[in-house]
Amino acid sequence: MERIILDTDIGTDVDDVMAVALAAVSPELKVEGITTVYGDVDLRSRMVVKTLKLLGRDDIPVMAGSRNVLLRNREIWWLGHEGEGLLSKEDEKLKYDSRHAVDFIIETVMDNPGEITLIGIGPFTNFAIALAREPRVADRVKNIIVMGGSARLGTNGMELEYSDHNVSRDPESASLLFRSGAPITMCGYDVTRQVLVGEPEILRLEESGSPLNLAMARMMRIWFSYWKRGFTAMNDPLCVAMAYDPSYCSGRQMNVEVVYDHRHPTGHTICSLSKTPWTPPEYLDMDMPEGNVKVCLTVDSARFIADMMNRVCNWEAPKQQ
């Protein structure tokens, strides 16, 4: 069983809620805790608590993390309809664990060397602070799976925008993370945006009849209305699935550098191989280590979507004792 900590900026897009649900219902995963990051982490934490409550998984601790970006030099992106479709007025009283997310991440990884996988599906501020405070986290973590960045190799994501949300909102944290030396799997948005859901998936969620799935269907319709389109990408759940089935994506070990400047928002990833076809012959025999980041380049989208929907739609909450 894979032991994970999920770090999320759950708010507007339904894919964070779906990621929390997928983690909680997957028997291959032991969720040690769920942490929140970026902006109103109190509201985000209550969203996670509500999601887990509807799943009957009150056993998973939820902790709030960093509200501000690493250097406090960038605006917080806030749409204003975070939690709509999921939270009600009564949920303002929902409680979560009082420990700070960064403290929890450091303690759990350090006490369980080689056993904990961190999954980051928001800006990487909590991870960066944890690595800055305790650099040995990079050596003791089993893996860090992140939704962010983009390889943009060949036609892979050629038509997408230049940078993605999770890197550009706090590029200093992203840079620290990728330079940490920790083993990382990068599910870039050029890959995750190939995993699309739309009206058929909404109808299936509604047909399942479960309170959480009905809430996710409502959130999807709100999201579609905001963007004026009939589909969305399951960016974040793919990262969760990679913890229990890495075969969903294939890729290469690469070096990843985050390029950014003082402007806001700014920040994108550059992915490169240690040795390339144009490496000069005199350097080919040198001991050039592979990069520490597995960069996902392809995804089995249909298989993943089918598995995700089956898991969340067929889940039965454990009976109360």
Wavefront OBJ file of the C-alpha trace (Angstrom):
o trace
v 0.000 0.000 0.000
v 1.317 3.428 -0.983
v 1.403 5.974 1.834
v 0.677 9.493 0.582
v 0.187 13.093 1.673
v -1.966 15.116 -0.739
v -1.331 18.883 -0.888
v -4.126 20.804 -2.615
v -5.414 24.278 -3.493
v -8.973 22.931 -3.702
v -11.400 25.719 -4.546
v -13.132 26.254 -7.886
v -12.155 23.628 -10.443
v -13.721 20.266 -9.597
v -10.525 18.343 -10.324
v -9.180 18.997 -6.799
v -12.348 17.572 -5.226
v -12.114 14.608 -7.584
v -8.462 14.119 -6.607
v -9.348 14.086 -2.898
v -12.150 11.625 -3.576
v -9.971 9.372 -5.724
v -7.268 9.283 -3.051
v -9.792 8.496 -0.318
v -11.569 5.660 -2.168
v -8.539 3.930 -3.710
v -7.664 0.796 -1.704
v -4.047 0.897 -2.889
v -3.469 4.191 -1.048
v -3.128 5.018 2.640
v -3.773 8.737 2.933
v -1.696 9.926 5.880
v -3.134 13.415 5.612
v -4.392 16.124 3.271
v -2.911 19.620 3.419
v -4.065 22.876 1.857
v -2.080 25.707 0.328
v -2.416 29.147 -1.301
v -4.910 31.839 -0.358
v -7.825 31.145 1.996
v -6.530 27.851 3.370
v -9.281 27.830 6.013
v -11.968 27.650 3.337
v -9.909 25.129 1.378
v -9.482 22.939 4.465
v -13.213 23.012 5.162
v -13.807 21.919 1.567
v -11.536 18.919 2.103
v -13.233 18.069 5.409
v -16.659 18.253 3.742
v -15.487 16.033 0.874
v -14.128 13.421 3.270
v -17.243 13.654 5.439
v -19.467 12.851 2.447
v -17.222 9.852 1.744
v -17.341 8.593 5.306
v -13.571 9.120 5.665
v -13.382 11.254 8.790
v -10.271 9.283 9.761
v -8.021 11.290 7.395
v -6.517 14.403 9.062
v -6.734 17.747 7.246
v -4.279 20.577 7.905
v -4.027 24.138 6.599
v -0.716 25.383 5.235
v 0.788 28.492 3.690
v -1.573 31.297 2.712
v 1.054 33.415 0.971
v 3.565 32.500 -1.711
v 7.157 31.885 -0.656
v 8.455 35.469 -1.005
v 5.076 37.181 -0.511
v 5.746 39.000 -3.753
v 2.865 37.821 -5.932
v -0.901 38.250 -5.976
v -3.203 35.438 -4.889
v -5.487 34.352 -7.734
v -8.999 34.196 -6.277
v -12.124 33.844 -8.427
v -14.711 34.324 -5.678
v -16.832 31.213 -6.147
v -14.542 28.823 -4.279
v -16.589 26.151 -2.521
v -19.823 26.823 -4.433
v -21.712 23.618 -5.123
v -20.006 21.825 -2.223
v -20.145 23.963 0.933
v -23.290 25.204 2.651
v -23.767 27.884 5.319
v -23.589 25.247 8.054
v -20.145 24.134 6.862
v -18.561 27.332 8.200
v -18.291 25.472 11.522
v -16.385 22.489 10.135
v -13.192 21.809 12.086
v -9.835 20.521 10.886
v -6.537 19.547 12.490
v -4.732 22.452 14.185
v -1.235 21.338 13.121
v 0.445 23.354 10.374
v 0.733 21.554 7.046
v 4.485 22.130 6.750
v 5.132 20.727 10.226
v 3.050 17.669 9.373
v 4.844 17.091 6.070
v 8.313 17.330 7.626
v 7.469 15.132 10.617
v 5.736 12.428 8.583
v 8.471 12.161 5.948
v 11.342 12.274 8.443
v 9.754 9.662 10.709
v 9.068 7.299 7.791
v 12.133 7.389 5.491
v 11.506 6.030 2.015
v 7.819 5.382 2.684
v 5.919 8.623 2.029
v 4.939 9.970 -1.396
v 3.998 13.641 -1.534
v 1.437 14.644 -4.163
v 1.266 18.353 -4.981
v -1.729 19.622 -6.958
v -1.480 23.327 -6.093
v 1.333 25.872 -5.978
v 4.323 24.222 -4.308
v 4.763 26.606 -1.367
v 4.238 24.033 1.401
v 6.757 21.669 -0.198
v 9.315 24.446 -0.717
v 9.105 25.622 2.894
v 9.394 22.023 4.126
v 12.510 21.476 1.986
v 14.039 24.788 3.088
v 13.458 24.063 6.771
v 14.548 20.423 6.559
v 16.629 19.679 3.431
v 16.838 15.989 4.401
v 13.209 15.644 3.307
v 14.601 15.396 -0.256
v 16.540 12.267 0.700
v 13.864 10.643 2.852
v 10.772 11.134 0.716
v 9.863 8.185 -1.510
v 8.625 10.348 -4.387
v 7.068 13.743 -5.062
v 4.369 13.697 -7.732
v 3.390 17.160 -8.934
v 0.800 18.617 -11.261
v 2.637 21.479 -12.871
v 5.051 22.545 -15.521
v 5.122 21.441 -19.121
v 7.638 19.686 -21.356
v 6.092 21.003 -24.587
v 8.219 18.645 -26.653
v 7.324 18.298 -30.339
v 3.542 18.557 -30.659
v 3.049 17.799 -26.956
v 1.050 20.805 -25.748
v 2.066 22.969 -28.677
v -1.207 24.910 -28.615
v -1.347 25.509 -24.860
v -0.532 28.736 -23.065
v 3.045 29.447 -22.111
v 2.906 28.699 -18.381
v 0.629 26.862 -15.973
v -1.088 27.929 -12.758
v 0.854 25.884 -10.194
v 4.281 27.015 -11.388
v 3.509 30.620 -12.333
v 1.655 31.506 -9.108
v 4.750 30.772 -7.002
v 7.704 30.161 -9.344
v 10.255 30.649 -6.568
v 8.770 27.656 -4.724
v 8.690 25.617 -7.930
v 12.349 26.428 -8.573
v 13.350 25.397 -5.055
v 11.425 22.127 -5.398
v 12.939 21.103 -8.723
v 16.444 22.031 -7.521
v 16.091 20.063 -4.271
v 17.404 16.766 -5.658
v 14.310 14.906 -4.460
v 12.878 12.203 -6.736
v 10.055 13.901 -8.630
v 7.407 12.823 -11.126
v 6.126 15.801 -13.136
v 2.654 15.491 -14.628
v 2.722 18.624 -16.742
v -0.370 20.349 -18.021
v 0.574 19.396 -21.583
v -0.193 15.819 -20.483
v -2.975 16.338 -17.943
v -5.021 18.465 -20.331
v -5.373 15.465 -22.579
v -7.588 13.937 -19.846
v -10.926 15.618 -20.548
v -14.396 15.051 -19.099
v -17.718 16.599 -20.044
v -21.474 16.044 -20.053
v -21.325 12.192 -20.109
v -19.256 12.207 -16.914
v -21.567 14.764 -15.285
v -24.560 12.559 -16.034
v -22.820 9.518 -14.605
v -21.987 11.408 -11.403
v -25.622 12.490 -11.118
v -26.907 8.981 -11.818
v -24.793 7.544 -9.028
v -26.885 9.582 -6.588
v -24.208 9.962 -3.920
v -24.126 13.380 -2.188
v -20.483 14.003 -3.099
v -20.940 13.050 -6.744
v -23.974 15.321 -6.985
v -21.859 18.128 -5.513
v -19.083 17.458 -8.031
v -21.618 17.555 -10.865
v -22.813 20.963 -9.606
v -19.241 22.237 -9.421
v -18.545 21.073 -12.965
v -21.561 22.960 -14.293
v -20.454 26.131 -12.436
v -16.939 25.723 -13.886
v -18.285 25.174 -17.417
v -20.451 28.279 -17.105
v -17.512 30.384 -15.915
v -15.229 29.327 -18.793
v -18.096 29.085 -21.315
v -17.096 25.611 -22.472
v -18.443 22.102 -22.068
v -15.375 20.239 -20.812
v -12.638 20.339 -18.220
v -9.392 18.471 -17.572
v -8.827 16.040 -14.721
v -5.356 17.449 -14.093
v -5.107 16.647 -10.401
v -6.695 13.184 -10.176
v -4.127 11.913 -12.694
v -1.362 12.695 -10.186
v -3.202 10.696 -7.522
v -3.613 7.777 -9.922
v 0.099 7.841 -10.705
v 0.740 6.907 -7.059
v -1.053 3.567 -7.452
v -0.554 2.927 -11.183
v 2.459 4.702 -12.735
v 1.744 3.002 -16.063
v -0.920 5.614 -16.857
v 1.892 7.860 -18.091
v 5.209 7.229 -19.790
v 8.107 9.633 -19.883
v 11.829 10.281 -19.520
v 14.213 11.115 -16.698
v 15.095 14.755 -17.333
v 16.464 17.913 -15.801
v 13.829 20.552 -15.065
v 14.583 24.236 -14.607
v 12.035 26.915 -13.731
v 12.546 30.156 -15.645
v 10.902 33.281 -14.201
v 11.404 36.962 -13.426
v 9.857 39.688 -11.269
v 6.723 40.071 -13.378
v 3.441 38.500 -12.297
v 2.457 35.963 -13.324
v 5.613 34.496 -14.772
v 7.303 31.107 -14.666
v 7.589 28.093 -16.909
v 9.597 24.879 -16.979
v 12.456 23.954 -19.301
v 12.982 20.188 -19.574
v 16.229 18.781 -20.992
v 18.230 15.565 -21.172
v 21.711 15.249 -19.680
v 22.941 13.727 -22.934
v 21.410 14.662 -26.244
v 22.008 13.614 -29.853
v 24.133 16.742 -30.301
v 26.340 16.154 -27.234
v 29.974 16.514 -28.450
v 31.736 13.115 -28.768
v 34.362 14.012 -26.183
v 31.598 14.335 -23.570
v 29.700 11.122 -24.340
v 31.859 8.983 -22.048
v 31.597 11.357 -19.123
v 29.586 10.308 -16.080
v 26.584 12.560 -16.567
v 23.783 11.537 -14.186
v 20.221 11.453 -15.413
v 17.924 14.172 -14.179
v 16.031 13.637 -10.945
v 12.632 14.339 -12.540
v 10.532 11.800 -14.404
v 8.761 14.009 -16.921
v 5.495 12.525 -18.154
v 5.144 12.790 -21.926
v 2.187 10.547 -22.783
v -0.978 9.466 -21.000
v -3.490 6.635 -21.483
v -6.386 9.024 -21.121
v -9.296 6.673 -21.871
v -8.120 4.008 -19.426
v -7.532 6.541 -16.677
v -10.919 8.262 -17.059
v -12.738 4.918 -17.041
v -10.909 3.833 -13.891
v -11.458 7.160 -12.110
v -15.178 7.212 -12.851
v -15.628 3.596 -11.807
v -13.912 4.235 -8.499
v -15.834 7.363 -7.511
v -19.207 6.178 -8.837
v -19.068 2.677 -7.335
v -17.736 3.723 -3.932
v -19.797 2.792 -0.897
v -19.015 4.603 2.321
v -18.064 2.317 5.227
v -20.942 1.545 7.557
v -20.893 3.314 10.896
v -20.070 1.029 13.826
l 1 2 3 4 5 6 7 8 9 10 11 12 13 14 15 16 17 18 19 20 21 22 23 24 25 26 27 28 29 30 31 32 33 34 35 36 37 38 39 40 41 42 43 44 45 46 47 48 49 50 51 52 53 54 55 56 57 58 59 60 61 62 63 64 65 66 67 68 69 70 71 72 73 74 75 76 77 78 79 80 81 82 83 84 85 86 87 88 89 90 91 92 93 94 95 96 97 98 99 100 101 102 103 104 105 106 107 108 109 110 111 112 113 114 115 116 117 118 119 120 121 122 123 124 125 126 127 128 129 130 131 132 133 134 135 136 137 138 139 140 141 142 143 144 145 146 147 148 149 150 151 152 153 154 155 156 157 158 159 160 161 162 163 164 165 166 167 168 169 170 171 172 173 174 175 176 177 178 179 180 181 182 183 184 185 186 187 188 189 190 191 192 193 194 195 196 197 198 199 200 201 202 203 204 205 206 207 208 209 210 211 212 213 214 215 216 217 218 219 220 221 222 223 224 225 226 227 228 229 230 231 232 233 234 235 236 237 238 239 240 241 242 243 244 245 246 247 248 249 250 251 252 253 254 255 256 257 258 259 260 261 262 263 264 265 266 267 268 269 270 271 272 273 274 275 276 277 278 279 280 281 282 283 284 285 286 287 288 289 290 291 292 293 294 295 296 297 298 299 300 301 302 303 304 305 306 307 308 309 310 311 312 313 314 315 316 317 318 319 320 321
